[in-house]
Every structure is written in C-alpha cells, then in structure tokens.
Amino acid sequence: MIMTAALILLALLSLRVFLSRTDNSTQAGRVRFLESLGWQVDIATEEHKHVRLPRSLSEVLQGYNEMQKAQGYDLSRHLGESCEQYSYRVTNYPDSEQTVWVTLYIQGRRVIAGDLHSTALNGFMHGLKIEGL
C-alpha cells in the first residue's frame, strides 16, 4: 500500500516537472520548444495575436491542416476555438537569403499547430520539423 502511494506520488511529481518544462504559454517555453527542434529565433521580433479558428476548414486550410497532421498536430480538433498565435524571425534557417518566420499556435500550454514560412514573393511554407536539423 505504501509502495503504491509512493509510486503514484512519484508519477505525479514527474508529470508536474514534465509539464513545467513544456509550458509554451511563456516566451521562455516557446523559445525552448523551438530550440528543441533546432530553430533559433530573435525574441525582439515576437508578434502576438489572439485568434479564433474557423468552425470549418476551407480548401486552403485543409491543405494547411494536412501539413499539421504530418507533424503530429490536427487543427480539426480545435475548430471554432480560440488560441494564441506567436511569430518570431528565425535566425538560423539554412541556405536561405529570405527572411524566415516561425509561427506557433498555442492553446493553454500546448502547441496545437505551427509552421515556418517566408514572406518573399517566391516564398515557402512547411512544418516545424524538417529532417536534417
């Protein structure tokens, strides 16, 4: 009985430590998350918006959500809900002369979607995770 209680307490403490490390509602947490994926950002460029996701996915958003699903996220689970959008200029994007931005969609403490993109005329957009980095 005491051993079971001790194991439960240990599991709860471990969960609390894990959650405190993954608090993406803070700037430090978001930066840590991005660094864990290999991205460095300029925090002075942080842009923040409160957004409400649409109630249904248009054709364009369906394509965006396919990209999200490929990296383990799914916006269809959050349709009609609010979240926070944070964007930062990426300082270590390889082999690009374009300005590259990363955008995270945060709900509570969790990342629910994100992408890297260029705003250049011939720009690009892809998921947060790319092989080789």
C-alpha positions as CSV (number, residue, x, y, z in Angstrom):
1,M,0.0,0.0,0.0
2,I,2.8,2.5,0.9
3,M,4.7,1.4,-2.2
4,T,1.7,2.1,-4.4
5,A,1.2,5.6,-2.8
6,A,4.9,6.3,-3.3
7,L,4.7,5.3,-7.0
8,I,1.6,7.5,-7.5
9,L,3.3,10.4,-5.9
10,L,6.5,9.9,-8.0
11,A,4.4,9.7,-11.1
12,L,2.5,12.9,-10.3
13,L,5.8,14.8,-9.5
14,S,7.3,13.5,-12.8
15,L,4.2,14.8,-14.7
16,R,4.5,18.2,-13.0
17,V,8.1,18.5,-13.9
18,F,7.4,17.5,-17.5
19,L,4.5,19.9,-17.8
20,S,6.6,22.8,-16.3
21,R,9.2,22.2,-18.9
22,T,6.7,22.3,-21.7
23,D,4.8,25.4,-20.8
24,N,4.5,27.0,-24.2
25,S,2.4,29.8,-22.8
26,T,5.6,31.6,-21.8
27,Q,8.1,33.2,-24.1
28,A,10.9,31.1,-22.5
29,G,8.8,27.9,-23.0
30,R,8.2,28.7,-26.7
31,V,11.9,29.5,-27.3
32,R,12.9,26.2,-25.5
33,F,10.4,24.3,-27.7
34,L,11.7,25.9,-30.9
35,E,15.3,25.3,-29.8
36,S,14.4,21.6,-29.2
37,L,13.5,21.5,-32.9
38,G,16.8,23.2,-33.9
39,W,15.4,26.7,-34.5
40,Q,16.9,29.9,-33.1
41,V,14.7,33.0,-33.0
42,D,15.1,36.7,-32.4
43,I,12.7,37.3,-29.4
44,A,12.7,41.0,-30.1
45,T,10.7,40.2,-33.2
46,E,7.9,38.5,-31.3
47,E,4.4,39.2,-32.7
48,H,1.3,38.0,-30.8
49,K,-2.3,37.8,-31.8
50,H,-5.4,36.2,-30.1
51,V,-7.1,34.3,-32.9
52,R,-10.3,32.2,-33.2
53,L,-10.0,29.2,-35.5
54,P,-12.8,28.9,-38.1
55,R,-15.7,26.5,-37.5
56,S,-14.8,24.6,-40.6
57,L,-11.8,24.1,-42.8
58,S,-11.8,25.8,-46.2
59,E,-9.9,24.1,-49.0
60,V,-6.8,26.2,-48.3
61,L,-7.0,25.4,-44.5
62,Q,-7.5,21.7,-45.3
63,G,-4.1,21.8,-47.1
64,Y,-2.5,23.6,-44.1
65,N,-4.0,21.0,-41.8
66,E,-2.6,18.2,-43.8
67,M,0.8,19.7,-43.2
68,Q,0.0,19.9,-39.5
69,K,-1.2,16.3,-39.4
70,A,2.2,15.2,-40.9
71,Q,3.9,16.7,-37.9
72,G,1.5,15.3,-35.3
73,Y,-1.0,18.2,-34.9
74,D,-4.6,18.4,-36.1
75,L,-6.4,21.7,-36.2
76,S,-9.7,19.9,-36.9
77,R,-9.8,19.1,-33.2
78,H,-9.8,22.8,-32.4
79,L,-12.3,24.3,-34.9
80,G,-14.2,27.3,-33.5
81,E,-11.8,27.5,-30.5
82,S,-9.5,30.4,-29.6
83,C,-5.8,30.2,-29.3
84,E,-2.7,32.5,-29.2
85,Q,-0.6,33.0,-32.3
86,Y,3.1,33.8,-31.8
87,S,5.6,34.6,-34.6
88,Y,9.3,35.1,-34.5
89,R,12.0,35.7,-37.1
90,V,14.2,32.6,-37.4
91,T,17.9,33.4,-37.3
92,N,19.4,30.0,-38.3
93,Y,17.4,28.9,-41.3
94,P,19.9,27.1,-43.6
95,D,20.8,28.2,-47.1
96,S,18.2,31.0,-47.3
97,E,18.6,34.6,-48.2
98,Q,14.9,35.2,-47.5
99,T,13.6,36.3,-44.1
100,V,12.1,33.2,-42.5
101,W,9.4,33.3,-39.8
102,V,8.1,30.7,-37.4
103,T,4.5,30.8,-36.2
104,L,3.2,28.8,-33.3
105,Y,-0.5,28.4,-32.3
106,I,-0.7,27.8,-28.6
107,Q,-3.8,26.8,-26.6
108,G,-3.2,26.8,-22.9
109,R,0.3,25.4,-22.5
110,R,0.3,23.3,-25.7
111,V,1.4,23.9,-29.3
112,I,-1.6,22.9,-31.5
113,A,0.0,23.9,-34.8
114,G,2.9,25.7,-36.3
115,D,4.9,26.4,-39.5
116,L,8.0,28.0,-40.9
117,H,7.5,30.4,-43.8
118,S,9.0,33.1,-45.9
119,T,7.1,36.3,-46.8
120,A,9.1,36.7,-50.1
121,L,7.3,36.7,-53.4
122,N,8.8,33.3,-54.2
123,G,8.5,32.2,-50.6
124,F,7.7,28.9,-49.0
125,M,5.9,27.3,-46.0
126,H,6.5,24.0,-44.3
127,G,6.1,22.3,-41.0
128,L,8.1,23.0,-37.8
129,K,10.1,19.7,-38.1
130,I,12.3,19.1,-41.1
131,E,14.8,16.3,-41.4
132,G,18.5,17.0,-41.2
133,L,18.2,19.7,-38.5
